[in-house]
Amino acid sequence: MIHAEDAAVTYRNGVHGITGVTIDIDPGEFVFIVGSSGSGKSTFMKTLLKEVELSDGEIYVGGTDLRTIRHRELPYFRRKMGVVFQDFRLLPNKTVYENVAFAMRVTESAGRDIRRYVPAVLSMVGLAKKARAYPHQLSGGEQQRCSLARAIVNKPPLLLADEPTGNLDPDTAWEIMDLLEDINKTGTTVIIATHAKEIVDTMQQRVIALKNGRVIRDIQRGGYYDED
């Protein structure tokens, strides 16, 4: 699903975002990207979305070479991924149903498919009774569930989550992680950048640790092992 070889990002101010990152992630894996602030987690996630340009090395996502993909091809490339952010990024003037349906409309899905799949996904994330609610009427956990529903409604092979539990209380955070694990069990590759040490330690999934932009640990089943 992902192949990175000596990937590096150097920002215009000379700061190194990532340096010499070499990673292979297979389809269907569940992976935590961990590290302290400034370790390179967000930079790495942004390179996968082609939001940040590589300075050196190479990254392939689903077989697409991010060095050579054309700008006009980016929207179609990104539609093959689900993305969940810490700040939810819901459309405030649209209902829960409309927020999720919008993700299907931009891919030009048929109306009958939208009417079929959106309720099913809302039911999966526990929001069936909130379909007509607006984001400001939801709790933080419910907003993140809506964001998650929007990310998976098109059945992407890859789901990226950048600090998906950062603004949530512990109980709600675990509910979101349970949902992400369920999504992974359907075959979706899930990559999560997080500071949530207890979650990482408990779930015992593959852990890739970054420090100063470099991979310092890559273990198939392990914990956070904080090195701050």
N, C-alpha and C positions, 0 to 999 in steps of 0.2 A: 504493500500500500504506500509506504514511504521509504525512499532511499536518499540519504544525505551523505555526501562524501566531502570531507574537509570544508564544510560550509562555513562561510565567514561573512559577517556584516560589520562594517565600520561606518559609523555615522559621520556627517560632515564636520562635526566638532572634534573628530579624532577618537571618539569613544568607541571601543569595541563592544558590539552587542553580543555576538557569538564568534568563536574562533575555533577552527579545525573540528567542527562537529561532524562526526560520522555515526550514523544511526540507520538501522533497518528495522522497520515495523511491518509485520505481516498482516494481511487481512484478518479481521476478527479479533485482534489483540485488544486488551484493555491496558492502557499505559498511563502512569502518573509521571509528569515532568515536575520535579521539585527543585528547590533551591531558595536561598534568601533573596530579598529585594536586590535587583541589579545583577542577578546571576545569569540572566539571559533567557529566562522562561518565556516572557512575553515576546521578545524579539524572535525567538524560534517559532512560536505560534504564528506570528505575523508573517514570517517568511513562507509558511505553509499556505497562507491565504494570498500570497504575492502582494501583501500590503507593504512589505519592506523588501528592497532589492538586495540580492546577494552581492557582496564585494568580491568573493572568490569561492571556489568549490562549486558543488552542484547539489540540487535537490529535485527529486522526482516525486510527484504526488499522483498516485493512481496511473502511473505511466507517463504523466505529462512533465516535460522538462521545463522547470520554472525559469530557466535562463533564456529560453527561446520563445516562450508563449507570447503571442501578440496582445497588445492592449485591448483590442476589440474582442478578443477571445476570453478575456477575464470574467465577464459576467456569466458566461456559460460554464466556465471552469468552476467558479465558486458555487454555482447552483448544484454541483455534485457533492457539496459538503453541507453538513449541518453545523451551525456555530451558536454557542451559548456564551453569553457575556455575564460578568458580575453585575452590571447595571441594567440588565434585562433588555433594554432598547426596544420596548414595545411602542406601537403607534398609539398615542394617547387618545386620538379621536375615533378609534375603531374598537369594537367589542372584542372579547376573547375569540369568539368564532371568526370575526373578520380579520383579526391579526394572523390567525393560523391560515385562514383561507387565502390571504394575500400572498403567502409564500408559495401557494400552488398557482395562483393567478399569474405571477411573474414568470412561471415556467410554462405558461399557456396550457395548463391542464384543463380538461373538459369540465363543464359545470357539473355534470353528473358524478364525476370523480371527486370533485370538491365536496359535494353534498354527501358523498359516501364516506370519504376518508377523514374529513375534519371531525365529525362527531365521534368516529372510532378512536382517533388519537386523543381527543379531549377526554374521552372515557378512560383511556389508558393512563393518563396522567392525573386523573381524579378531578377534572374540571367540567364534567358533563353538566353539572347544575349551575355553572358559572358562565355558560356560553354567551349570554347576553349582557354580562357585566363589562364595564370599562376598566382599564388598568388601574385608575385611581380608586376603584372600589375593591381592589384585591389586596390581600396581605403580600408581604415580600415573598413568602414561599409560593403563593398562588401565582404571582407575577413570574417567578422563575419557572414554574410548571408550564405556564403559557409560552414562555420563551423556548422551553424544551420541546413542547408540542410543535411549535412553529419550525424548530430545527429538524424534526424527524418526519414531518408530514409527507415529505417527498421521498422518503425511504433512502436517504443518502448512504453510501457505503462507508463514509467517514464522518465522524462527529468530533468537533473540536470544542472544548470547554475551557475558558480562561477564568479561573477562580469562580466557578459556578456557585459555590456556597459562601463566598466571602461576606455577603451582606445578610446572611441568614442565621437564625438561632440554631443551636446544636441539634435539636430534634428535627427541625425542618431540613437542616443540612443532610441529615441521614436519610430522610425521605427522598431527597433529590438524588443522593448517591445510589439508593436502591433502584430508582427509576433508570439511572444511567447504566447500572449493572444489568437490569432487565433488557434494555435496548441493546447492550452488547451481546446478550445471549441470543438475539435474533440474527447475529452475524455482522452487525455494524462495528467497525473499528472505532474505538473510543480513546481519545487522547485528552488528558486533563492536566492543565497547569494549576498547581495549588500550593498553598502554605499550610493546608489543614493536616497537621502531623498526625492527630489521632485517627483521622479517617484513613490515611495512607497506611499507618501501622496496623490498623485493624483489618483492612481489606486484603492486604498481602497480595497485591498484583505486581506486575512489572513496574519497576521504579528506575527512572533515568534522572540522575542528579546532576545539576549544573552548578558551577562555581566560577565566577569571573568569565563567563561566556564559554567555558569548556566543560565537556562531559567528564565528571570525576567518578561516576559510578553508574553501572547499568546491570541490574540484577533482575532475574525473571520473577522472583517472588520475594518481596522484602518490605521493609519499613522506610520511614522518612530519613532516619539517621541524620538528624540536624547537626550541621557543622558550623553554625553561626558562631 
